[in-house]
Structure formats: C-alpha cells, structure tokens
Amino acid sequence: MSLKKQTLKSKPVCKVTFRFTEEITKGAEKVTLVGDFNNWNEDANEMKKLKSGDFTTLLELEKGKSYQFRYLVNEKEWYNDLKADSYIINSFGAENCIVEAI
C-alpha cells in the first residue's frame, strides 16, 4: 500500500496516487477507493488492476484539506492503508484512514 502526493503550482490541488498491493489483495477482482471525497459511494472510484496484481487510482484533491478513506475489496471487505497520514475512529467503531492534501 502506498500514497504518493504531487502538489501542482498551477492549480490548488494535490494529486494523490493510491496503490493497493497484490500482497494484500491476494487475487482480488475489484478494489474501490471509498471516502468523504466521493460521499462514501462504493462505486465511484473503482481502482485499475495492474499486471502485477496491484490496484491503483489517481485523484485530484483540494489542497489544504484532510480526507477520510478506506479500500473496499470485492464489495465486501474493508481495508486501511498502512501508509495513511493518520487514522480516526469511525461511527462503526473501526478506523478510517486520513490523507492530508498538502
């Protein structure tokens, strides 16, 4: 798992590449990035599966904000990113990841 950030000087956005590794997914067919940036819509940000088995997606997030997110694997299992900037307890008693768009 990893988060790669790139700040743009021309726009007030931070490009964040989210990567969910095959070592964690163990042959998953579908991984979706779900968070407050897409109103927790489980279908909004399906990640692209790479030949390596990893999944990736790129989002442009407004700079200066924090965003909560999680990964949904095969529409049933929730995972956190071990490389998230921080974590917060959600209303279900589990943790959500936080990414800082800086």
DSSP file (Angstrom, degrees, kcal/mol; ACC not computed):
  #  RESIDUE AA STRUCTURE BP1 BP2  ACC     N-H-->O    O-->H-N    N-H-->O    O-->H-N    TCO  KAPPA ALPHA  PHI   PSI    X-CA   Y-CA   Z-CA
    1    1 A M              0   0    0      0, 0.0     2,-0.3     0, 0.0    19,-0.2   0.000 360.0 360.0 360.0 147.4    0.0    0.0    0.0
    2    2 A S  E     -A   19   0A   0     17,-1.9    17,-2.1     2,-0.0     2,-0.4  -0.986 360.0-145.4-165.2 158.5    1.1    3.5   -0.6
    3    3 A L  E     -A   18   0A   0     -2,-0.3     2,-0.5    15,-0.2    15,-0.2  -0.999  15.9-169.8-126.4 127.3    0.2    7.1   -1.1
    4    4 A K  E     -A   17   0A   0     13,-2.1    13,-3.0    -2,-0.4     2,-0.4  -0.983   9.3-161.8-120.7 126.1    2.1    9.3   -3.5
    5    5 A K  E     -A   16   0A   0     -2,-0.5     2,-0.4    11,-0.2    11,-0.2  -0.850  12.6-178.8-112.7 142.3    1.4   13.0   -3.5
    6    6 A Q  E     -A   15   0A   0      9,-2.4     9,-3.2    -2,-0.4     2,-0.4  -0.956  15.8-149.6-138.9 119.0    2.2   15.7   -6.0
    7    7 A T  E     -A   14   0A   0     -2,-0.4     2,-0.4     7,-0.2     7,-0.2  -0.717  12.4-142.4 -89.1 135.0    1.3   19.3   -5.5
    8    8 A L        -     0   0    0      5,-1.9     5,-0.3    -2,-0.4    -2,-0.0  -0.815   9.9-161.3 -98.4 135.3    0.5   21.4   -8.5
    9    9 A K  S    S+     0   0    0     -2,-0.4    -1,-0.1     1,-0.2    -2,-0.0   0.764  92.3  55.1 -80.7 -26.5    1.6   25.0   -8.7
   10   10 A S  S    S+     0   0    0      1,-0.1    -1,-0.2     3,-0.0    -2,-0.0   0.672 115.7  31.2 -82.7 -17.6   -0.9   25.9  -11.4
   11   11 A K  S    S-     0   0    0      2,-0.2     2,-1.4    -3,-0.0    -3,-0.2  -0.962  82.0-114.7-138.4 154.1   -4.0   24.6   -9.5
   12   12 A P  S    S+     0   0    0      0, 0.0    51,-2.2     0, 0.0     2,-0.3  -0.261  82.1 104.5 -83.5  51.8   -5.0   24.5   -5.9
   13   13 A V  E     - B   0  62A   0     -2,-1.4    -5,-1.9    -5,-0.3     2,-0.5  -0.898  61.1-143.0-130.4 159.4   -5.0   20.7   -5.9
   14   14 A C  E     -AB   7  61A   0     47,-3.1    47,-2.7    -2,-0.3     2,-0.5  -0.990  19.6-140.6-119.6 120.7   -2.8   17.8   -4.7
   15   15 A K  E     -AB   6  60A   0     -9,-3.2    -9,-2.4    -2,-0.5     2,-0.5  -0.721  22.3-169.3 -81.6 124.4   -2.6   14.8   -7.0
   16   16 A V  E     -AB   5  59A   0     43,-3.1    43,-2.5    -2,-0.5     2,-0.6  -0.969  11.1-157.3-120.7 122.8   -2.7   11.7   -4.8
   17   17 A T  E     -AB   4  58A   0    -13,-3.0   -13,-2.1    -2,-0.5     2,-0.4  -0.885  10.6-159.6 -97.8 120.6   -1.9    8.2   -6.3
   18   18 A F  E     -AB   3  57A   0     39,-2.8    39,-1.8    -2,-0.6     2,-0.4  -0.850   9.1-173.0 -99.5 133.2   -3.4    5.5   -4.1
   19   19 A R  E     -AB   2  56A   0    -17,-2.1   -17,-1.9    -2,-0.4     2,-0.5  -0.990  11.2-168.9-133.7 126.8   -1.9    2.0   -4.6
   20   20 A F  E     - B   0  55A   0     35,-2.9    35,-2.8    -2,-0.4     2,-0.1  -0.967  26.8-132.0-115.1 118.4   -3.2   -1.2   -3.0
   21   21 A T    >>  -     0   0    0     -2,-0.5     4,-2.1    33,-0.2     3,-1.2  -0.356  10.3-128.7 -83.4 151.2   -0.8   -4.1   -3.4
   22   22 A E  H 3> S+     0   0    0      1,-0.3     4,-2.7     2,-0.2     5,-0.3   0.811 107.0  68.9 -60.6 -33.1   -1.4   -7.6   -4.6
   23   23 A E  H 34 S+     0   0    0      1,-0.2    -1,-0.3     2,-0.2    31,-0.0   0.827 110.1  34.5 -57.3 -32.0    0.3   -8.9   -1.5
   24   24 A I  H <4 S+     0   0    0     -3,-1.2    -2,-0.2     1,-0.1    -1,-0.2   0.852 118.1  50.6 -88.2 -41.5   -2.7   -7.6    0.5
   25   25 A T  H  < S-     0   0    0     -4,-2.1    -2,-0.2    28,-0.1    -3,-0.2   0.769  84.5-156.5 -73.4 -25.9   -5.4   -8.3   -2.0
   26   26 A K  S  < S-     0   0    0     -4,-2.7    -3,-0.1     1,-0.2    -4,-0.1   0.921  75.9 -31.1  49.0  55.2   -4.5  -11.9   -2.6
   27   27 A G  S    S+     0   0    0     -5,-0.3    -1,-0.2     1,-0.2    -5,-0.1   0.732  88.6 175.3  82.0  23.6   -6.1  -12.2   -6.1
   28   28 A A        -     0   0    0     -6,-0.2    -1,-0.2    25,-0.1     3,-0.1  -0.257  25.4-153.1 -60.7 149.2   -8.9   -9.7   -5.6
   29   29 A E  S    S+     0   0    0      1,-0.3     2,-0.4    -4,-0.1    -1,-0.1   0.741  76.8  22.3 -92.2 -29.7  -11.1   -9.0   -8.6
   30   30 A K        -     0   0    0     18,-0.0    44,-3.5     2,-0.0     2,-0.4  -0.994  55.8-178.9-146.5 132.8  -12.2   -5.5   -7.6
   31   31 A V  E     -D   73   0B   0     16,-0.4    16,-3.1    -2,-0.4     2,-0.4  -1.000  11.2-167.7-130.4 131.4  -10.9   -2.8   -5.3
   32   32 A T  E     -DE  72  46B   0     40,-2.5    40,-2.7    -2,-0.4     2,-0.6  -0.952  18.4-136.3-120.5 137.7  -12.7    0.5   -4.8
   33   33 A L  E     -D   71   0B   0     12,-2.8    12,-0.4    -2,-0.4     2,-0.4  -0.840  30.1-176.7 -91.7 120.4  -11.4    3.6   -3.1
   34   34 A V  E     +D   70   0B   0     36,-2.7    36,-2.6    -2,-0.6     2,-0.3  -0.962  17.4 122.6-124.5 133.7  -14.2    5.0   -0.9
   35   35 A G  E > >S-D   69   0B   0     -2,-0.4     5,-3.1    34,-0.3     3,-1.6  -0.970  72.3 -73.5-170.0-176.0  -14.1    8.2    1.2
   36   36 A D  G > 5S+     0   0    0     32,-2.0     3,-0.9    -2,-0.3    33,-0.1   0.691 117.5  71.1 -70.6 -15.2  -15.5   11.5    2.0
   37   37 A F  G 3 5S+     0   0    0     31,-0.5    -1,-0.3     1,-0.2    32,-0.1   0.659 112.2  29.7 -71.3 -15.9  -14.2   12.9   -1.3
   38   38 A N  G X 5S-     0   0    0     -3,-1.6     3,-1.4     7,-0.0    -1,-0.2   0.041 118.3-104.3-128.5  25.2  -16.8   10.8   -3.1
   39   39 A N  T < 5S-     0   0    0     -3,-0.9    -3,-0.2     1,-0.3     3,-0.1   0.808  71.0 -68.5  56.3  33.0  -19.5   10.8   -0.3
   40   40 A W  T 3 <S+     0   0    0     -5,-3.1     2,-0.6     1,-0.2    -1,-0.3   0.800  82.7 168.2  57.9  32.5  -18.6    7.2    0.6
   41   41 A N    X>  -     0   0    0     -3,-1.4     3,-1.0    -6,-0.4     4,-0.5  -0.685  28.6-153.3 -78.3 116.2  -20.0    6.0   -2.7
   42   42 A E  T 34 S+     0   0    0     -2,-0.6    -1,-0.1     1,-0.2    33,-0.1   0.550  92.1  42.6 -71.1  -7.4  -18.8    2.4   -3.1
   43   43 A D  T >4 S+     0   0    0      1,-0.1     3,-0.5   -11,-0.1    -1,-0.2   0.459  91.2  86.1-113.0  -4.7  -19.0    2.6   -6.9
   44   44 A A  T <4 S+     0   0    0     -3,-1.0     2,-0.3     1,-0.2    -2,-0.1   0.860  95.8  28.7 -72.5 -38.2  -17.5    6.0   -7.6
   45   45 A N  T 3<  +     0   0    0     -4,-0.5   -12,-2.8   -12,-0.4     2,-0.3  -0.565  68.1 178.2-129.8  69.7  -13.7    5.2   -7.7
   46   46 A E  B <   -E   32   0B   0     -3,-0.5   -14,-0.3    -2,-0.3     2,-0.2  -0.546  30.3-126.7 -69.4 133.7  -13.0    1.7   -8.8
   47   47 A M        -     0   0    0    -16,-3.1   -16,-0.4    -2,-0.3     2,-0.4  -0.509  17.6-111.8 -85.6 151.6   -9.3    1.2   -9.0
   48   48 A K  E     -C   56   0A   0      8,-2.8     8,-2.2    -2,-0.2     2,-0.5  -0.667  26.3-132.6 -84.1 131.1   -7.4    0.0  -12.0
   49   49 A K  E     -C   55   0A   0     -2,-0.4     6,-0.2     6,-0.2     2,-0.2  -0.736  21.9-151.4 -85.9 126.9   -5.9   -3.5  -11.8
   50   50 A L    >   -     0   0    0      4,-3.4     3,-1.9    -2,-0.5    -1,-0.0  -0.478  29.4-104.8 -91.9 165.7   -2.3   -3.6  -13.0
   51   51 A K  T 3  S+     0   0    0      1,-0.3    -1,-0.1    -2,-0.2    -2,-0.0   0.809 120.8  61.5 -58.4 -30.3   -0.5   -6.7  -14.5
   52   52 A S  T 3  S-     0   0    0      1,-0.1    -1,-0.3     2,-0.1   -30,-0.1   0.640 120.0-109.8 -70.3 -14.4    1.4   -7.0  -11.2
   53   53 A G  S <  S+     0   0    0     -3,-1.9   -25,-0.1     1,-0.4   -26,-0.1   0.262  80.2 126.7  97.8 -10.9   -2.0   -7.6   -9.4
   54   54 A D        -     0   0    0    -33,-0.1    -4,-3.4    -5,-0.1    -1,-0.4  -0.356  52.8-138.1 -72.6 160.4   -1.8   -4.2   -7.6
   55   55 A F  E     +BC  20  49A   0    -35,-2.8   -35,-2.9    -6,-0.2     2,-0.3  -0.950  25.0 176.6-119.4 143.3   -4.6   -1.8   -7.9
   56   56 A T  E     +BC  19  48A   0     -8,-2.2    -8,-2.8    -2,-0.4     2,-0.3  -0.986  12.1 172.3-146.0 154.5   -4.1    2.0   -8.4
   57   57 A T  E     -B   18   0A   0    -39,-1.8   -39,-2.8    -2,-0.3     2,-0.4  -0.972  20.3-139.6-156.5 155.3   -6.1    5.2   -8.9
   58   58 A L  E     -B   17   0A   0     -2,-0.3     2,-0.4   -41,-0.2   -41,-0.2  -0.972  19.0-176.6-121.2 129.9   -5.2    8.9   -9.1
   59   59 A L  E     -B   16   0A   0    -43,-2.5   -43,-3.1    -2,-0.4     2,-0.7  -0.955  23.2-139.3-123.9 145.9   -7.4   11.7   -7.5
   60   60 A E  E     -B   15   0A   0     -2,-0.4     2,-0.3   -45,-0.2   -45,-0.2  -0.925  30.5-172.4-100.5 111.9   -7.0   15.4   -7.5
   61   61 A L  E     -B   14   0A   0    -47,-2.7   -47,-3.1    -2,-0.7     2,-0.1  -0.828  32.0 -98.0-109.2 144.4   -7.9   16.6   -4.0
   62   62 A E  E >   -B   13   0A   0     -2,-0.3     3,-1.0   -49,-0.2   -49,-0.3  -0.382  47.2-113.0 -61.5 128.3   -8.3   20.2   -2.9
   63   63 A K  T 3  S+     0   0    0    -51,-2.2    39,-0.2     1,-0.2    -1,-0.1  -0.254  94.8  30.3 -62.7 146.8   -5.1   21.4   -1.2
   64   64 A G  T 3  S+     0   0    0     37,-3.5     2,-0.3     1,-0.3    -1,-0.2   0.518  97.5 105.8  86.2   5.8   -5.1   22.2    2.5
   65   65 A K  E <   - F   0 101B   0     -3,-1.0    36,-2.8    36,-0.6     2,-0.4  -0.814  61.6-133.5-118.3 158.7   -7.8   19.6    3.4
   66   66 A S  E     - F   0 100B   0     -2,-0.3     2,-0.4    34,-0.2    34,-0.2  -0.875  21.5-162.9-106.4 143.3   -7.9   16.3    5.1
   67   67 A Y  E     - F   0  99B   0     32,-2.4    32,-2.5    -2,-0.4     2,-0.3  -0.988  10.7-142.2-130.9 135.8   -9.9   13.4    3.7
   68   68 A Q  E     + F   0  98B   0     -2,-0.4   -32,-2.0    30,-0.2   -31,-0.5  -0.732  33.7 156.9 -92.1 145.2  -11.0   10.1    5.2
   69   69 A F  E     -DF  35  97B   0     28,-1.8    28,-2.4    -2,-0.3     2,-0.3  -0.986  22.6-172.6-159.1 165.3  -10.9    7.0    3.1
   70   70 A R  E     -D   34   0B   0    -36,-2.6   -36,-2.7    -2,-0.3     2,-0.4  -0.951  29.1-112.5-151.8 165.4  -10.8    3.2    3.1
   71   71 A Y  E     -DG  33  79B   0      8,-2.7     8,-2.6    -2,-0.3     2,-0.6  -0.879  20.4-154.8-102.8 136.8  -10.4    0.4    0.4
   72   72 A L  E     -DG  32  78B   0    -40,-2.7   -40,-2.5    -2,-0.4     2,-0.5  -0.958  11.7-158.8-112.6 117.4  -13.3   -1.9   -0.3
   73   73 A V  E >> S-DG  31  77B   0      4,-3.4     4,-2.3    -2,-0.6     3,-2.1  -0.843  70.3 -14.6-104.1 128.0  -12.2   -5.2   -1.8
   74   74 A N  T 34 S-     0   0    0    -44,-3.5    -1,-0.2    -2,-0.5   -43,-0.1   0.796 115.8 -74.0  51.6  33.6  -14.6   -7.4   -3.8
   75   75 A E  T 34 S+     0   0    0     -3,-0.3    -1,-0.3   -45,-0.2     3,-0.1   0.638 130.2  59.2  61.8  18.0  -17.5   -5.3   -2.5
   76   76 A K  T <4 S+     0   0    0     -3,-2.1     2,-0.5     1,-0.3    -2,-0.2   0.578  82.9  69.2-145.7 -23.7  -17.3   -6.9    1.0
   77   77 A E  E  <  -G   73   0B   0     -4,-2.3    -4,-3.4     2,-0.0     2,-0.4  -0.909  60.5-150.1-113.1 129.2  -14.0   -6.5    2.8
   78   78 A W  E     -G   72   0B   0     -2,-0.5     2,-0.3    -6,-0.2    -6,-0.2  -0.774  17.1-178.2 -96.9 137.4  -12.8   -3.1    4.2
   79   79 A Y  E     -G   71   0B   0     -8,-2.6    -8,-2.7    -2,-0.4     2,-0.3  -0.958  16.7-140.3-132.2 151.0   -9.0   -2.4    4.4
   80   80 A N        -     0   0    0     -2,-0.3     2,-0.6   -10,-0.2   -10,-0.1  -0.733  26.6-111.3-103.5 159.6   -7.0    0.5    5.7
   81   81 A D    >   -     0   0    0     -2,-0.3     3,-1.8   -12,-0.2   -61,-0.1  -0.824  15.9-152.6 -92.2 119.6   -3.8    1.9    4.1
   82   82 A L  T 3  S+     0   0    0     -2,-0.6    -1,-0.1     1,-0.3   -80,-0.0   0.638  96.6  54.3 -67.3 -13.3   -0.8    1.2    6.3
   83   83 A K  T 3  S+     0   0    0      3,-0.0    -1,-0.3    -3,-0.0   -80,-0.2   0.191  79.2 132.5-104.9  14.4    0.8    4.3    4.8
   84   84 A A    <   -     0   0    0     -3,-1.8    15,-0.2     1,-0.1     3,-0.1  -0.223  67.6-119.4 -62.7 157.0   -2.0    6.7    5.6
   85   85 A D  S    S-     0   0    0     13,-1.8     2,-0.3     1,-0.2    14,-0.2   0.846  84.1 -32.4 -67.8 -34.4   -1.1   10.1    7.2
   86   86 A S  E     -H   98   0B   0     12,-1.2    12,-2.3     2,-0.0     2,-0.3  -0.943  61.5-119.0-167.4-176.0   -3.2    9.2   10.3
   87   87 A Y  E     -H   97   0B   0     -2,-0.3     2,-0.3    10,-0.2    10,-0.2  -0.946  14.5-166.3-138.4 155.9   -6.3    7.4   11.4
   88   88 A I  E     -H   96   0B   0      8,-2.1     8,-3.2    -2,-0.3     2,-0.2  -0.996  30.6-108.7-143.8 142.9   -9.6    8.3   13.1
   89   89 A I  E     -H   95   0B   0     -2,-0.3     6,-0.3     6,-0.2     2,-0.1  -0.530  37.5-149.6 -71.0 133.1  -12.3    6.1   14.7
   90   90 A N    >   -     0   0    0      4,-3.5     3,-1.8    -2,-0.2    -1,-0.1  -0.388  32.3 -91.8 -96.9 179.7  -15.5    6.0   12.6
   91   91 A S  T 3  S+     0   0    0      1,-0.3     4,-0.1     2,-0.1    -2,-0.1   0.573 123.5  59.7 -70.2  -9.0  -19.1    5.6   13.7
   92   92 A F  T 3  S-     0   0    0      2,-0.2    -1,-0.3     0, 0.0     3,-0.1   0.388 118.5-107.7 -97.6   1.6  -18.8    1.8   13.3
   93   93 A G  S <  S+     0   0    0     -3,-1.8     2,-0.2     1,-0.3    -2,-0.1   0.497  87.9 106.0  85.2   4.0  -16.0    1.5   15.8
   94   94 A A  S    S-     0   0    0     -6,-0.0    -4,-3.5     1,-0.0     2,-0.4  -0.476  73.9 -97.6-102.2 179.0  -13.4    0.8   13.1
   95   95 A E  E     - H   0  89B   0     -6,-0.3     2,-0.3    -2,-0.2    -6,-0.2  -0.811  24.3-155.2-102.7 142.1  -10.7    3.2   11.9
   96   96 A N  E     - H   0  88B   0     -8,-3.2    -8,-2.1    -2,-0.4     2,-0.2  -0.845  23.2-120.3-103.3 150.0  -10.7    5.3    8.7
   97   97 A C  E     -FH  69  87B   0    -28,-2.4   -28,-1.8    -2,-0.3     2,-0.4  -0.521  21.6-147.1 -82.1 155.7   -7.5    6.4    7.1
   98   98 A I  E     -FH  68  86B   0    -12,-2.3   -13,-1.8   -30,-0.2   -12,-1.2  -0.995   9.9-168.5-126.2 134.3   -6.7   10.1    6.6
   99   99 A V  E     -F   67   0B   0    -32,-2.5   -32,-2.4    -2,-0.4     2,-0.6  -0.986  14.8-144.8-118.0 131.7   -4.8   11.6    3.8
  100  100 A E  E     -F   66   0B   0     -2,-0.4     2,-1.5   -34,-0.2   -34,-0.2  -0.860   6.7-148.1 -95.9 117.9   -3.6   15.2    4.0
  101  101 A A  E      F   65   0B   0    -36,-2.8   -37,-3.5    -2,-0.6   -36,-0.6  -0.673 360.0 360.0 -86.9  87.4   -3.8   17.0    0.7
  102  102 A I              0   0    0     -2,-1.5    -1,-0.2   -39,-0.2   -95,-0.1   0.392 360.0 360.0-113.5 360.0   -0.8   19.3    1.2
